[in-house]
Amino acid sequence: MRNELGLEAIIEDYLAGKLSEEEAKAFEQLRINDPSVDHKVVAHQVFLASLKDYGTTLSLKDKMAAIHATIDVDALTENLKPKPSFIVQLWRSNKSALAVAASFALVAMVSVYSIQHNTKQNGSYEVMSRELVKIKNSQNKLIRNLNNTKATTVPVTPAKVGGTGFALTTNGYICTNLHVINGADSVYVQNSKGDAYKAKVVYQDPQYDLAILKIVDRNFSTLSTLPYKLKRNNIGMGENVYTLGFPKDDAVLGEGYVSSKTGHGGDTTAYQVSIPVNPGNSGGPLLDNQGNVIGVISAREYQVDGAAFAVKSKYILEALGAIPQDSLGKKVASVKKSPLQGLTRTKQIEKIEDYVFMIKVYN
């Protein structure tokens, strides 16, 4: 690292890509070891992004001011009810500026319309994987205590995509969405205590956007009996449901209800649920009030609050059927009675949080 430069200068060179490969690797390690340095880098990234946005706004204002200066305002105000000949004359003398101004106005109107009226399902389906390129503050959690010789070595390069998964068996089979892990070179899962384990993809189903992972880490200990069951039968509209997922580095609870028995475009393999979800919720379990897993969160309606989609749990059971039963350990049973039935929501969450994992993808 170049000692003659101050930390701020090094951060600027790092973000601008001016450091050598060796210097960049050393600085990445410094960020991992010193959270205060990492915080300064993230803060500087936010500052640069804000500065860029501010510059774009000023540029737009300057263009609009220049356009306004070329328009004959006196001619516009001289006659409140101009005759057709006046309109023609005004257009001929200012048509270039008026056309540009109209273009800006049209873009603004389309943007507002898109935000306020994009409620149709056609073309507005958004998967819920979480981009992690700029998210560094969880790196210390993901990279376990390196002084512990038993710890798993996790890639130093930050994960690029994140999502959620949940245990299907006690011996490390985990369900998530295919779009979360698709194209991954390596996958790690992180539990609620911050421990990370290497996993491999053992099953993929593009039709239902499902994937099953298997933890293959020697440090992983078998889980206790699962606190929930997979429900094979559908549930009705209006039933209360909830999900637990990782739209940020800590688990987040989302609550709502089933708003449709079908998913996007009438898809009968999914539910539509009124739950606010965000990137990172993909792959999270959807549970009913009794604590039965009824589906897996997969997508949301773009720019529509509280319109999410979940693949029904019967297709998770079908996916498990493609894996040899002797590999699964104890056979996964469909619902009879969930161990969570009758518990308060708080108690249910306490029991399931150790079975819900953050998924981190590297490539």
C-alpha positions in Angstrom: 0.0 0.0 0.0 1.3 3.5 -0.8 2.2 4.9 2.5 2.7 8.5 1.2 -1.0 8.8 0.5 -3.6 9.5 3.2 -6.5 7.1 3.8 -8.9 9.3 1.9 -6.7 9.4 -1.1 -6.3 5.6 -1.0 -10.1 5.2 -0.8 -10.5 7.5 -3.8 -7.9 5.5 -5.9 -9.5 2.2 -4.7 -13.0 3.3 -5.9 -11.6 4.7 -9.1 -9.8 1.4 -9.8 -6.3 3.0 -9.8 -4.7 0.7 -7.3 -2.6 -2.2 -8.5 -4.0 -5.7 -8.1 -1.7 -6.3 -5.0 -2.7 -3.0 -3.5 -6.4 -3.6 -4.1 -6.2 -7.1 -2.4 -4.3 -5.6 0.6 -6.9 -2.8 0.9 -9.8 -5.4 0.8 -8.2 -7.2 3.6 -7.8 -4.0 5.6 -11.6 -3.3 5.1 -12.3 -6.8 6.5 -10.0 -6.4 9.5 -11.0 -2.8 10.3 -14.8 -2.0 10.2 -14.1 1.8 10.5 -12.2 1.7 7.2 -15.0 -0.2 5.6 -17.5 2.3 6.9 -15.5 5.2 5.3 -15.4 3.4 2.0 -19.1 2.8 2.0 -19.7 6.4 3.1 -17.5 7.7 0.3 -19.4 5.5 -2.3 -22.7 7.0 -1.1 -21.2 10.5 -1.3 -19.9 10.0 -4.9 -23.3 8.6 -6.0 -25.1 11.6 -4.4 -22.6 14.0 -6.1 -23.3 12.3 -9.5 -27.1 12.6 -9.0 -26.7 16.2 -8.0 -24.6 16.9 -11.2 -27.2 15.2 -13.3 -30.0 17.4 -11.8 -28.0 20.6 -12.3 -27.3 19.6 -15.9 -31.0 19.1 -16.6 -31.8 22.5 -15.0 -29.2 24.2 -17.1 -30.7 22.6 -20.3 -34.2 23.7 -19.3 -33.0 27.2 -18.5 -31.3 27.4 -21.9 -34.5 26.2 -23.6 -36.6 28.8 -21.7 -34.2 31.6 -22.7 -34.8 30.8 -26.4 -38.6 31.0 -26.2 -40.2 34.3 -26.8 -42.1 34.7 -23.6 -43.5 38.1 -24.5 -45.1 36.7 -27.6 -46.7 34.1 -25.4 -48.2 36.6 -23.0 -49.1 39.3 -25.6 -52.3 37.6 -26.6 -54.1 35.2 -24.2 -56.2 33.9 -27.0 -53.9 33.8 -30.0 -55.2 33.4 -33.5 -54.1 30.4 -35.6 -51.7 32.6 -37.5 -50.0 33.6 -34.2 -49.6 29.9 -33.2 -48.0 29.1 -36.5 -45.6 32.0 -36.2 -44.8 31.1 -32.6 -44.1 27.5 -33.6 -41.9 28.5 -36.5 -39.8 30.8 -34.4 -39.4 28.5 -31.4 -40.0 25.0 -32.8 -36.6 23.6 -31.8 -36.8 24.7 -28.2 -40.4 23.8 -27.8 -39.7 20.3 -29.2 -37.0 19.7 -26.7 -39.1 21.0 -23.8 -41.9 18.8 -24.9 -39.6 15.8 -24.9 -38.6 16.5 -21.3 -42.2 16.9 -20.3 -43.2 13.6 -22.1 -40.4 11.7 -20.3 -41.5 13.2 -17.0 -45.1 12.2 -17.6 -44.2 8.7 -18.6 -42.1 8.3 -15.5 -44.9 9.4 -13.2 -47.4 7.3 -15.0 -45.1 4.2 -14.7 -44.8 4.8 -11.0 -48.5 5.4 -10.3 -50.1 3.0 -12.8 -47.9 0.0 -13.3 -50.3 -2.3 -11.6 -50.8 -4.7 -14.5 -49.0 -8.1 -14.1 -47.8 -8.3 -17.7 -44.1 -7.5 -17.8 -43.8 -6.4 -14.1 -42.7 -9.6 -12.5 -39.5 -9.1 -10.4 -37.5 -11.9 -8.9 -36.2 -11.2 -5.4 -32.5 -11.9 -5.4 -30.4 -9.4 -3.6 -27.4 -7.7 -5.2 -24.5 -7.7 -2.7 -21.6 -6.2 -4.7 -21.6 -3.0 -2.6 -22.7 -4.6 0.7 -19.6 -5.1 2.8 -20.9 -4.7 6.4 -21.8 -8.4 6.7 -18.4 -9.6 5.7 -17.1 -10.0 9.2 -20.2 -12.1 10.0 -19.8 -14.3 7.0 -16.0 -14.8 7.4 -16.0 -16.7 10.7 -13.2 -16.5 13.3 -10.1 -17.2 11.2 -8.1 -17.8 14.4 -10.2 -20.9 15.0 -8.5 -23.7 13.1 -11.8 -25.5 12.6 -13.4 -22.5 10.9 -14.5 -22.7 7.3 -12.5 -20.6 4.9 -14.9 -18.3 3.1 -14.0 -16.4 -0.1 -12.6 -12.9 0.8 -14.3 -11.4 -2.3 -17.8 -10.2 -1.3 -20.7 -12.3 -2.4 -22.5 -10.9 -5.4 -26.0 -12.3 -4.9 -27.9 -13.1 -1.7 -31.2 -14.7 -0.8 -32.9 -16.8 1.8 -33.2 -20.6 2.3 -34.7 -22.9 4.9 -34.0 -26.4 6.1 -35.9 -29.3 4.7 -34.1 -31.9 6.7 -32.0 -32.0 9.8 -28.9 -33.2 7.9 -28.4 -30.0 5.8 -30.8 -30.1 2.8 -32.0 -26.5 2.2 -34.6 -25.1 -0.1 -34.2 -21.8 -2.0 -35.0 -20.3 -5.4 -33.1 -21.3 -8.5 -32.6 -17.7 -9.5 -30.7 -17.1 -6.3 -28.0 -19.6 -7.0 -28.1 -19.9 -10.8 -24.7 -19.7 -12.3 -22.9 -19.8 -9.0 -19.3 -21.0 -8.7 -19.7 -21.5 -5.0 -22.5 -21.1 -2.4 -22.4 -20.5 1.3 -25.2 -20.5 3.8 -25.2 -18.5 7.0 -27.3 -19.2 10.1 -28.8 -16.8 12.6 -25.6 -17.0 14.7 -23.4 -15.8 11.8 -21.8 -19.2 11.2 -21.2 -19.8 7.5 -21.1 -23.3 5.8 -20.2 -24.3 2.3 -23.0 -25.9 0.4 -23.5 -27.5 -3.0 -26.5 -27.5 -5.4 -28.0 -31.0 -5.6 -31.3 -30.2 -7.4 -32.5 -27.6 -9.8 -36.1 -27.1 -11.2 -36.4 -24.2 -13.7 -40.1 -24.8 -14.1 -40.9 -23.9 -10.5 -37.8 -21.8 -9.8 -36.7 -24.1 -7.1 -33.3 -25.4 -6.0 -32.2 -27.7 -3.2 -28.8 -27.2 -1.5 -26.9 -29.6 0.7 -24.5 -28.4 3.3 -21.1 -30.1 2.7 -19.2 -28.5 5.5 -17.3 -30.6 8.0 -18.1 -28.0 10.7 -21.9 -28.3 10.3 -23.7 -30.1 13.1 -27.0 -31.9 12.5 -30.0 -29.7 13.3 -32.6 -30.6 15.9 -36.1 -31.9 14.7 -37.6 -29.4 12.3 -40.2 -27.2 14.0 -42.5 -27.0 10.9 -44.0 -29.3 8.4 -44.6 -28.9 4.6 -48.3 -28.6 3.8 -49.4 -30.4 0.6 -52.9 -29.0 0.4 -53.7 -25.4 -0.8 -55.0 -22.8 1.6 -57.7 -20.3 1.0 -57.8 -16.6 0.2 -57.6 -14.3 3.3 -55.7 -16.7 5.5 -52.9 -15.0 7.5 -49.4 -15.9 6.5 -45.9 -14.7 7.3 -42.3 -15.1 6.1 -38.8 -14.8 7.5 -36.0 -13.7 5.2 -32.8 -11.7 4.6 -33.5 -8.4 2.7 -30.7 -7.1 5.0 -28.0 -8.8 7.1 -30.4 -9.6 9.9 -33.6 -11.7 9.5 -36.7 -9.7 8.8 -40.3 -10.8 9.6 -43.0 -10.0 7.0 -46.7 -10.6 7.8 -49.8 -10.5 5.5 -52.5 -12.7 3.9 -53.1 -14.8 0.8 -54.7 -12.4 -1.7 -55.0 -15.0 -4.6 -54.8 -18.7 -5.0 -52.9 -18.2 -8.2 -49.6 -16.4 -8.9 -48.4 -14.1 -11.7 -50.6 -14.3 -14.8 -52.9 -16.9 -13.2 -50.1 -19.3 -12.4 -51.7 -22.2 -10.5 -48.3 -23.3 -9.1 -48.0 -20.2 -6.9 -49.9 -18.0 -4.4 -50.2 -14.2 -4.5 -49.7 -12.9 -1.0 -50.1 -9.4 0.4 -46.7 -9.1 2.1 -44.1 -6.4 1.7 -40.9 -8.2 0.5 -37.6 -7.0 -0.9 -34.6 -8.3 -2.7 -33.1 -10.9 -0.4 -36.5 -12.5 0.5 -36.2 -14.9 -2.4 -36.2 -18.5 -1.1 -37.7 -17.7 2.3 -40.4 -19.9 3.7 -44.1 -18.8 3.6 -45.9 -20.1 6.7 -49.5 -20.1 7.8 -50.8 -19.3 11.3 -50.3 -22.8 12.5 -46.6 -22.8 11.4 -47.0 -25.0 8.4 -44.7 -24.1 5.4 -47.1 -23.5 2.5 -44.7 -22.1 0.0 -41.4 -20.4 -0.8 -41.2 -16.6 -1.6 -40.0 -16.2 -5.2 -41.0 -12.8 -6.7 -43.0 -9.6 -6.4 -45.1 -7.3 -8.5 -42.7 -4.5 -9.6 -43.5 -1.2 -8.0 -46.6 -2.5 -6.3 -46.4 -2.6 -2.5 -47.5 -5.9 -0.9 -47.9 -8.0 -4.0 -45.6 -11.0 -3.7 -45.6 -14.5 -5.1 -44.8 -17.8 -3.5 -44.3 -21.3 -5.1 -46.6 -23.7 -3.4 -45.1 -26.2 -1.0 -46.4 -29.3 -2.9 -43.8 -28.6 -5.5 -41.1 -28.5 -2.8 -42.2 -32.0 -1.8 -42.1 -33.1 -5.5 -38.5 -31.8 -5.7 -37.5 -33.8 -2.6 -38.9 -36.8 -4.3 -36.1 -36.5 -6.9 -33.5 -37.0 -4.2 -32.6 -40.5 -2.9 -34.4 -41.1 0.3 -31.4 -42.6 2.0 -29.6 -39.3 1.4 -32.3 -37.2 3.1 -31.9 -39.0 6.4 -35.3 -39.0 8.1 -38.0 -38.9 5.5 -39.7 -35.5 5.2 -43.3 -35.8 6.2 -46.1 -33.8 4.8 -48.2 -31.9 7.3 -50.3 -33.6 10.0 -49.8 -31.3 12.9 -47.1 -28.6 13.0 -45.1 -28.3 16.3 -45.7 -24.6 16.0 -49.5 -24.8 16.2 -51.0 -22.8 19.0 -47.9 -20.8 19.7 -47.7 -17.0 19.5 -46.0 -15.5 16.5 -43.0 -14.4 18.7 -42.6 -18.0 19.9 -42.9 -19.4 16.4 -40.2 -17.1 15.2 -37.9 -18.1 18.1 -38.3 -21.7 17.1 -37.8 -21.4 13.3 -35.0 -18.7 13.1 -32.2 -21.3 13.5 -33.6 -23.2 10.4 -33.7 -20.1 8.1 -30.4 -19.3 6.4 -28.9 -16.4 4.4 -27.7 -17.7 1.0 -24.6 -16.0 -0.4 -23.4 -16.7 -3.9 -19.9 -16.3 -5.3 -18.8 -16.4 -9.0 
